[in-house]
Amino acid sequence: MPRSAAVLAAGWLAAFSAGTSAQQGPVLKLSGYYKNLLIGSRTVSPPGQRYNLDLNRLRLELKGMLAEGATLDLQYDNEILLGSHLDTAQFRLQKDQPSPQYWNLEGNYSEAGSYYARHRLYRASVTLASGDTDVRIGRQRIAWGTGRFWSPLDVLNPFSPTQLEREERVGTDALLMERKLGPLSRASAVYAPAHDRSDSSAAAQWHGNRSGVDFSLVGGKFRRDHMVGIDLASQIGSAGVRGELTSTRPETGASYRRAVAGLDYAFPNTLNLTAELYYNGAGASDKQAYDFASLFAGRIQNVGRRYVGLFAGYEITPLLKWNNYFVGNLADQSSYFSPSLTYSMKTNLDWTVGVQLFRGSNGSEYGRFNDVYYTQLQWFF
């Protein structure tokens, strides 16, 4: 068994043992889900190779109180991949990418021509509380910012606006300290180590509320860049309005700004609408200068300057939901559109069918990708 797998197994068994002794003190709850996601598409590299991928994921979540003032959040994933995607050069390149986290808590434990089996700790953190102060250490989600498609402030856990599993967020191995300053205000400080100390992150956030406006101020060093920023969120009538603005001074190159402005509105008939405008000062205004190498490596989420993101969701019936996501690069006119239908077959069983459509000219951002067709079953327990 590889070292990473041994760490995973030991951590999970220790936590499960703690959960079984709930009557002696800890109060822990075991839950999770099983997901089957079947995908059909074509590869980007080499271009045009047709494939199918069958992802099977079991996620076990152990959460609750270890002792007075100490809580646990442990989430373990076990995945088995099947399908012709395993035979592509694109998959071989992706599976060999190094983990972005500080601790190596993932690994494959079995592999053959017809399957690929891997596991990881998706979340693994302990929170210690004393009065108005919480200290959390481990793999966690640190969600700063208010953006739905883009978030200039969410540097520690960046996400792609076109990712298929939108609810999935890569965690950060970090130490987070939060202190409540009032009913609606708090101060936070985070340190996320890196193997190269110059790539470590250290930042602080102050969140408050004035006259019905939530706001946050953020400043610090994120890897090798220094950044300051602000976000705002409030209501205008029945509509929610949001905004973020950051200024970044990178280790090399010129400083740049990023900004998001968003609007959310929910109609009484269950129709929900969201619109966002995004300015990415780190991107290129000419598609000839796009940094696709950094995009495919996951170091950046977009290569252009100006974008629009739209969402429309509607409950056709209480059991059937229709969701639509649209992202457009306003400079090169390329776009991404993803409609889906989700049907609640039972109380804890959802079935989703959908498609991701990419359009654009040669050399454009979204024109490089191929359409994706998928169906998904997810059982929660």
C-alpha positions in Angstrom: 0.0 0.0 0.0 1.5 3.4 -0.9 2.2 5.8 1.9 -0.6 8.2 1.0 -3.1 5.3 1.0 -1.8 4.2 4.4 -2.4 7.7 5.8 -5.9 7.7 4.4 -6.8 4.3 5.9 -5.3 5.1 9.3 -7.0 8.5 9.5 -10.4 7.1 8.6 -10.2 4.1 10.9 -9.2 6.3 13.8 -12.0 8.7 13.2 -14.5 5.9 12.8 -13.3 4.3 16.1 -14.0 7.6 17.8 -17.5 7.7 16.4 -18.3 4.3 17.7 -17.6 5.4 21.3 -20.2 8.2 21.2 -21.6 7.1 24.5 -18.2 8.0 26.2 -18.1 11.5 24.9 -17.9 12.2 21.1 -21.1 12.8 19.2 -20.3 12.0 15.6 -22.6 11.4 12.6 -21.8 9.2 9.7 -23.3 10.2 6.3 -22.4 10.6 2.7 -23.4 9.7 -0.8 -22.8 7.4 -3.7 -22.5 9.0 -7.2 -22.4 7.4 -10.6 -21.5 9.9 -13.4 -21.4 8.7 -17.0 -19.7 11.1 -19.5 -19.3 11.1 -23.2 -17.1 13.5 -25.1 -13.9 14.0 -27.1 -10.4 14.7 -25.9 -8.7 18.1 -26.2 -5.2 16.6 -26.3 -4.8 14.9 -28.7 -7.9 16.6 -30.3 -11.0 14.8 -31.2 -10.5 11.3 -29.7 -14.0 10.1 -28.7 -14.3 8.6 -25.2 -16.7 7.6 -22.4 -16.0 7.8 -18.7 -17.9 6.1 -15.9 -17.1 7.6 -12.5 -18.2 5.9 -9.3 -17.6 7.7 -6.1 -18.4 6.8 -2.5 -18.0 9.7 -0.1 -18.2 9.0 3.6 -18.6 11.9 5.9 -17.9 11.8 9.7 -18.8 15.1 11.4 -19.6 16.2 14.9 -18.2 16.9 18.3 -15.1 15.1 19.5 -15.2 16.8 22.9 -16.4 20.1 24.4 -15.0 22.8 22.2 -13.6 20.4 19.6 -15.4 19.4 16.3 -14.4 17.1 13.5 -15.0 17.3 9.7 -13.7 14.2 7.9 -14.7 13.3 4.3 -13.2 10.3 2.6 -13.6 9.6 -1.2 -13.2 6.2 -2.8 -13.5 6.4 -6.6 -13.4 3.8 -9.4 -13.1 5.0 -13.0 -14.2 2.9 -16.0 -14.4 3.5 -19.7 -12.4 4.3 -22.8 -11.1 7.5 -21.3 -8.6 5.5 -19.3 -6.9 4.6 -22.7 -6.4 8.2 -23.8 -3.2 10.3 -23.5 -5.3 13.1 -21.9 -6.2 10.9 -18.9 -2.6 9.7 -18.5 -1.5 13.3 -18.3 -4.3 14.3 -15.9 -3.7 11.4 -13.5 0.0 12.2 -13.1 -0.6 15.8 -12.1 0.8 16.6 -8.6 -1.6 17.3 -5.8 -2.2 21.0 -5.2 -2.4 20.5 -1.4 0.4 20.5 1.1 -0.3 17.1 2.5 -0.3 14.0 0.3 -3.6 12.5 1.3 -4.6 10.8 -1.9 -3.4 8.1 -4.2 -4.4 5.2 -6.5 -4.6 1.8 -4.9 -5.3 -0.4 -7.9 -5.0 0.0 -11.7 -5.5 -2.1 -14.7 -6.4 -1.5 -18.4 -10.2 -1.6 -17.6 -10.3 0.4 -14.4 -8.5 2.9 -12.2 -9.2 3.0 -8.4 -8.1 5.9 -6.2 -9.0 7.5 -2.8 -8.4 10.7 -0.9 -9.4 12.8 2.0 -11.6 15.5 0.5 -11.9 17.2 3.9 -10.0 16.6 7.1 -10.1 19.3 9.8 -10.5 19.8 13.5 -12.0 23.0 14.9 -11.2 24.1 18.5 -13.5 26.7 20.0 -12.8 28.9 23.0 -15.3 31.7 23.7 -15.6 33.9 20.6 -12.5 32.4 18.9 -12.4 29.3 16.6 -9.2 27.7 15.3 -9.4 25.2 12.5 -6.5 23.1 11.2 -6.5 20.7 8.3 -7.9 20.3 4.8 -10.8 22.7 4.6 -12.8 25.0 2.4 -12.1 28.7 3.0 -14.8 30.5 1.1 -13.9 34.2 0.8 -15.9 36.3 -1.7 -19.5 36.3 -3.0 -19.1 35.4 -6.7 -21.1 32.5 -8.2 -19.2 32.1 -11.5 -16.0 34.0 -10.5 -14.5 35.2 -7.2 -11.4 37.4 -7.3 -11.2 37.0 -3.5 -11.4 33.2 -3.5 -7.7 32.7 -4.2 -7.1 29.8 -1.8 -9.9 27.6 -3.3 -10.3 28.8 -6.9 -13.0 27.1 -9.1 -13.7 27.0 -12.8 -17.0 28.5 -14.0 -17.4 25.6 -16.4 -16.6 22.6 -14.2 -19.1 19.8 -14.5 -19.4 19.0 -10.7 -20.1 22.6 -9.6 -20.7 21.6 -6.0 -17.1 20.2 -5.7 -14.5 22.6 -4.2 -10.9 21.6 -3.8 -9.8 22.1 -0.1 -6.8 23.9 1.3 -4.4 22.5 3.9 -4.3 25.5 6.2 -4.6 26.9 9.7 -7.6 29.3 10.1 -8.3 31.4 13.1 -11.6 33.4 13.4 -12.8 35.7 16.1 -16.3 37.0 16.4 -16.4 40.8 17.0 -20.2 41.1 17.1 -23.4 39.6 15.8 -22.5 40.3 12.2 -18.7 40.9 12.2 -15.6 38.8 12.6 -11.9 38.8 12.0 -10.1 35.9 10.3 -6.4 35.0 9.7 -5.2 32.1 7.6 -1.9 30.4 6.9 -1.6 27.8 4.1 1.9 26.2 4.0 3.7 25.1 0.8 6.7 22.8 0.4 8.5 25.8 -1.1 8.1 28.4 1.7 8.0 31.2 -0.8 4.7 29.7 -2.2 3.0 29.7 1.2 0.0 32.0 1.8 -0.8 34.2 4.7 -3.8 36.6 4.7 -6.4 38.3 6.9 -10.1 39.2 6.4 -12.4 41.5 8.3 -16.1 41.1 7.8 -18.8 43.5 8.9 -22.2 44.9 8.3 -23.3 48.6 8.1 -26.9 49.7 7.2 -27.8 46.4 5.7 -24.6 46.1 3.6 -22.3 43.1 4.2 -18.7 43.8 3.4 -15.3 42.2 3.8 -11.7 43.6 3.6 -9.0 41.1 2.6 -5.3 41.5 2.4 -2.2 39.3 2.3 0.2 37.2 0.4 -1.2 34.4 -1.8 1.6 32.2 -2.9 4.0 34.7 -4.5 1.5 37.5 -5.1 0.4 40.2 -2.8 -3.3 41.2 -2.9 -5.8 43.5 -1.3 -9.5 43.4 -1.9 -13.1 44.2 -0.9 -16.5 42.6 -1.4 -20.0 44.0 -0.9 -23.4 42.4 -0.7 -26.8 43.9 -0.1 -30.4 44.0 -1.3 -32.1 46.5 -3.6 -35.8 45.8 -3.3 -36.2 42.0 -3.8 -32.9 41.7 -5.7 -29.6 40.8 -4.3 -26.5 42.7 -5.5 -22.9 41.7 -5.0 -19.5 42.9 -5.9 -15.8 42.2 -5.5 -12.7 44.2 -6.4 -9.0 43.1 -5.9 -5.6 44.6 -6.7 -2.7 42.2 -7.1 1.0 42.8 -7.2 2.6 39.6 -8.6 6.2 38.6 -8.0 7.0 39.4 -11.6 5.2 41.6 -14.1 2.8 44.4 -13.7 0.1 44.8 -11.1 -3.5 44.1 -12.2 -7.1 44.3 -10.9 -10.0 41.9 -11.0 -13.6 42.7 -10.4 -17.0 41.0 -10.3 -20.5 42.6 -10.2 -23.5 40.3 -9.6 -27.3 40.4 -9.4 -29.6 37.7 -8.1 -33.4 37.6 -8.3 -35.9 34.9 -7.1 -39.5 35.1 -8.5 -42.4 33.7 -6.5 -43.0 31.0 -9.2 -39.5 29.4 -8.3 -37.7 31.0 -11.2 -34.2 32.0 -10.0 -31.9 34.3 -12.1 -28.3 35.3 -11.6 -26.1 37.5 -13.8 -22.4 38.3 -13.3 -19.9 40.5 -15.1 -16.3 39.7 -14.6 -13.1 41.7 -15.4 -9.9 39.8 -15.3 -6.9 42.2 -15.5 -4.5 39.2 -15.5 -6.0 37.9 -18.8 -5.2 38.8 -22.4 -7.4 41.0 -24.5 -6.0 39.3 -27.7 -6.6 35.6 -28.1 -3.2 35.2 -29.7 -1.7 35.9 -26.2 -3.9 33.4 -24.3 -2.0 31.4 -21.7 -3.6 28.0 -22.4 -0.7 26.1 -20.7 -1.6 27.7 -17.3 -5.3 27.1 -17.9 -4.9 23.4 -18.6 -2.5 23.0 -15.6 -5.2 24.5 -13.3 -3.1 27.6 -12.3 -5.7 30.0 -13.7 -9.4 29.7 -14.4 -9.7 32.0 -17.4 -7.4 33.4 -20.1 -9.3 36.4 -21.3 -10.3 39.9 -19.9 -14.1 40.4 -19.9 -16.8 37.8 -19.3 -20.5 37.5 -18.6 -22.1 34.6 -16.6 -25.9 33.9 -16.5 -27.9 31.3 -14.6 -31.6 30.4 -14.7 -33.2 27.8 -12.6 -36.8 26.7 -12.4 -38.8 24.0 -10.6 -41.0 22.5 -13.3 -42.6 20.4 -10.5 -41.5 19.9 -6.9 -39.6 16.8 -8.1 -38.2 18.2 -11.4 -35.7 21.0 -11.6 -34.3 22.7 -14.7 -30.9 24.5 -14.4 -29.1 26.5 -17.1 -25.6 28.0 -17.0 -24.1 30.3 -19.6 -20.6 31.8 -19.7 -19.4 34.1 -22.5 -16.0 35.6 -23.3 -17.0 39.1 -24.5 -13.8 39.6 -26.5 -13.5 36.5 -28.6 -17.2 35.7 -28.6 -16.7 32.1 -27.5 -19.3 30.7 -25.1 -20.2 27.8 -22.8 -23.8 26.7 -22.2 -24.9 23.9 -19.9 -28.6 23.0 -19.4 -29.6 20.1 -17.2 -32.7 18.4 -15.7 -32.7 16.9 -12.2 -35.5 14.5 -11.1 -35.9 13.4 -7.4 -36.7 9.7 -7.9 -36.9 9.2 -4.1 -36.3 11.3 -1.0 -32.5 10.7 -1.2 -32.1 9.7 -4.8 -31.5 12.2 -7.6 -31.1 11.6 -11.4 -29.6 14.3 -13.6 -29.2 14.5 -17.4 -27.4 17.4 -19.0 -25.0 18.6 -21.7 -22.1 21.1 -21.8 -21.9 23.0 -25.1 -18.8 24.9 -26.2 -18.8 27.3 -29.1 -16.1 29.6 -30.6 -13.7 30.2 -33.4 -10.3 28.6 -33.8 -8.0 29.9 -31.1 -10.8 31.2 -28.9 -11.1 30.2 -25.2 -14.2 28.0 -25.3 -13.8 27.0 -29.0 -11.0 24.6 -27.9 -13.2 22.4 -25.9 -15.6 19.6 -27.0 -19.2 19.1 -26.0 -19.9 16.9 -23.0 -23.0 14.7 -22.6 -23.7 13.2 -19.2 -26.1 11.4 -16.9 -25.8 11.2 -13.1 -27.3 9.2 -10.3 -26.7 10.3 -6.7 -27.9 8.6 -3.6 -27.5 10.4 -0.3 -27.5 8.5 3.0 
